């Protein structure tokens, strides 16, 4: 059994204790055969092909293979917004949380890991040593997804002239100038 304890502050001080089965989803731990989706829920770590060019993973559908050309940030945003893939629209450049949900075998930078860069914290100060990733020359994408020309992918999470990216060669979270050309993999909700 797992336990969550919360202190609630207000006119009075209260203690809230919640028990749950470990690995059952939400803010609990995922099992070894699950991953944490960008919505915080646990999903089976299994890609499901939904069309010739897209896979479902958890609550998201990912473009696969990624865009054939590297792009600067603004071009990547427009590319995803304009994308019609297998007759389907509604694509977007993934948030940093959505992109981190693709990281495998590097717990600090996978979604929900210790790296502080999230959609709620996009300032450069959110990055610390835990965002450096794991060993170089790894492949931290789910095994069936195709990799792009490089291994660095844009996220839509940005501040001013920089945006967050994930380098799947070492699973690092990096702050990049928006004029740099990186790989692009669009995403859309599964619903």
C-alpha positions as semicolon CSV with decimal commas, in nm:
position;residue;x (nm);y (nm);z (nm)
1;X;0,000;0,000;0,000
2;X;0,121;0,353;-0,078
3;X;0,042;0,667;0,117
4;X;0,007;1,035;0,026
5;X;0,016;1,293;0,303
6;X;-0,084;1,656;0,244
7;X;-0,088;1,949;0,483
8;X;-0,375;2,184;0,408
9;X;-0,332;2,542;0,525
10;X;-0,608;2,794;0,563
11;X;-0,816;2,923;0,851
12;X;-0,734;2,594;1,021
13;X;-0,453;2,347;0,971
14;X;-0,562;2,003;0,858
15;X;-0,394;1,680;0,759
16;X;-0,518;1,482;0,460
17;X;-0,404;1,120;0,424
18;X;-0,482;0,918;0,114
19;X;-0,400;0,552;0,062
20;X;-0,392;0,376;-0,273
21;X;-0,254;0,070;-0,447
22;X;0,098;0,140;-0,575
23;X;0,129;0,150;-0,954
24;X;-0,241;0,215;-1,012
25;X;-0,208;0,547;-1,198
26;X;-0,254;0,916;-1,123
27;X;0,024;1,046;-0,899
28;X;0,120;0,694;-0,790
29;X;0,420;0,496;-0,917
30;X;0,389;0,320;-1,250
31;X;0,488;-0,046;-1,278
32;X;0,793;-0,160;-1,477
33;X;0,575;-0,227;-1,783
34;X;0,405;0,114;-1,768
35;X;0,509;0,473;-1,832
36;X;0,373;0,800;-1,699
37;X;0,182;0,997;-1,963
38;X;0,199;1,375;-1,974
39;X;-0,141;1,380;-1,798
40;X;0,015;1,198;-1,499
41;X;-0,163;0,866;-1,554
42;X;0,012;0,531;-1,600
43;X;-0,024;0,354;-1,935
44;X;0,100;0,024;-2,077
45;X;0,431;0,094;-2,249
46;X;0,312;-0,028;-2,586
47;X;0,295;0,151;-2,918
48;X;-0,020;0,093;-3,118
49;X;-0,007;0,179;-3,487
50;X;-0,320;0,381;-3,570
51;X;-0,236;0,472;-3,930
52;X;0,045;0,446;-4,180
53;X;0,224;0,744;-4,023
54;X;0,112;0,753;-3,659
55;X;0,134;0,555;-3,336
56;X;-0,074;0,583;-3,021
57;X;0,116;0,579;-2,696
58;X;-0,095;0,635;-2,386
59;X;-0,325;0,932;-2,433
60;X;-0,136;1,075;-2,734
61;X;-0,090;0,998;-3,102
62;X;0,261;1,065;-3,235
63;X;0,374;1,133;-3,589
64;X;0,604;0,854;-3,705
65;X;0,840;0,889;-3,875
66;X;0,914;1,247;-3,769
67;X;0,935;1,535;-4,018
68;X;1,193;1,465;-4,287
69;X;1,376;1,798;-4,237
70;X;1,512;1,975;-3,931
71;X;1,346;2,310;-3,864
72;X;1,385;2,627;-3,663
73;X;1,132;2,666;-3,380
74;X;0,874;2,892;-3,551
75;X;0,881;2,676;-3,864
76;X;0,826;2,367;-3,645
77;X;0,524;2,522;-3,472
78;X;0,368;2,613;-3,808
79;X;0,452;2,274;-3,961
80;X;0,267;2,088;-3,684
81;X;-0,032;2,326;-3,688
82;X;-0,066;2,285;-4,065
83;X;-0,002;1,909;-4,073
84;X;-0,265;1,678;-4,218
85;X;-0,148;1,321;-4,171
86;X;-0,349;1,030;-4,308
87;X;-0,644;1,270;-4,342
88;X;-0,623;1,388;-3,980
89;X;-0,565;1,745;-3,858
90;X;-0,529;1,879;-3,504
91;X;-0,154;1,822;-3,463
92;X;0,071;2,043;-3,250
93;X;0,434;2,069;-3,147
94;X;0,454;1,872;-2,819
95;X;0,491;2,046;-2,486
96;X;0,801;1,962;-2,285
97;X;0,585;1,732;-2,067
98;X;0,452;1,548;-2,373
99;X;0,802;1,512;-2,518
100;X;0,941;1,391;-2,183
101;X;0,672;1,120;-2,179
102;X;0,866;0,955;-2,467
103;X;1,190;0,923;-2,267
104;X;1,268;0,566;-2,161
105;X;1,534;0,429;-1,922
106;X;1,645;0,766;-1,784
107;X;1,430;0,829;-1,475
108;X;1,551;1,184;-1,396
109;X;1,440;1,326;-1,731
110;X;1,140;1,103;-1,807
111;X;0,805;1,272;-1,738
112;X;0,757;1,299;-1,361
113;X;1,133;1,264;-1,302
114;X;1,353;1,495;-1,095
115;X;1,436;1,742;-1,373
116;X;1,242;2,059;-1,290
117;X;1,167;2,163;-1,649
118;X;0,791;2,121;-1,706
119;X;0,509;2,317;-1,867
120;X;0,468;2,487;-1,528
121;X;0,837;2,579;-1,501
122;X;0,994;2,688;-1,831
123;X;1,250;2,942;-1,708
124;X;1,618;2,859;-1,753
125;X;1,644;2,844;-1,372
126;X;1,420;2,532;-1,372
127;X;1,707;2,329;-1,516
128;X;1,948;2,160;-1,276
129;X;2,198;1,871;-1,288
130;X;1,919;1,612;-1,305
131;X;1,827;1,749;-1,651
132;X;2,163;1,640;-1,798
133;X;2,025;1,299;-1,890
134;X;2,203;0,965;-1,901
135;X;2,484;0,805;-2,101
136;X;2,572;0,944;-2,444
137;X;2,494;0,741;-2,754
138;X;2,193;0,571;-2,605
139;X;1,850;0,559;-2,758
140;X;1,596;0,678;-2,509
141;X;1,292;0,670;-2,738
142;X;1,036;0,389;-2,720
143;X;1,187;0,105;-2,926
144;X;0,945;0,112;-3,221
145;X;0,950;0,487;-3,291
146;X;1,171;0,597;-3,576
147;X;1,444;0,848;-3,498
148;X;1,501;1,160;-3,707
149;X;1,818;1,287;-3,875
150;X;1,951;1,402;-3,541
151;X;1,826;1,320;-3,196
152;X;1,724;1,664;-3,068
153;X;1,352;1,744;-3,082
154;X;1,173;2,075;-3,027
155;X;0,905;2,116;-2,764
156;X;0,653;2,402;-2,776
157;X;0,753;2,511;-2,424
158;X;0,944;2,835;-2,470
159;X;1,042;3,166;-2,317
160;X;1,146;3,463;-2,529
161;X;1,406;3,358;-2,789
162;X;1,467;3,006;-2,652
163;X;1,267;2,684;-2,626
164;X;1,311;2,352;-2,449
165;X;1,419;2,045;-2,643
166;X;1,494;1,681;-2,565
167;X;1,806;1,511;-2,699
168;X;1,716;1,143;-2,720
169;X;2,084;1,049;-2,767
170;X;2,140;1,106;-2,394
171;X;1,785;1,192;-2,273
172;X;1,893;1,544;-2,175
173;X;1,658;1,841;-2,148
174;X;1,816;2,142;-2,317
175;X;1,737;2,511;-2,368
176;X;1,796;2,601;-2,735
177;X;1,794;2,922;-2,937
178;X;1,481;2,923;-3,155
179;X;1,683;2,981;-3,474
180;X;1,861;2,646;-3,435
181;X;1,736;2,362;-3,658
182;X;1,615;2,052;-3,470
183;X;1,404;1,745;-3,541
184;X;1,026;1,776;-3,527
185;X;0,772;1,513;-3,421
186;X;0,412;1,636;-3,401
187;X;0,151;1,502;-3,161
188;X;-0,224;1,516;-3,108
189;X;-0,465;1,396;-2,839
190;X;-0,589;1,039;-2,883
191;X;-0,950;1,141;-2,823
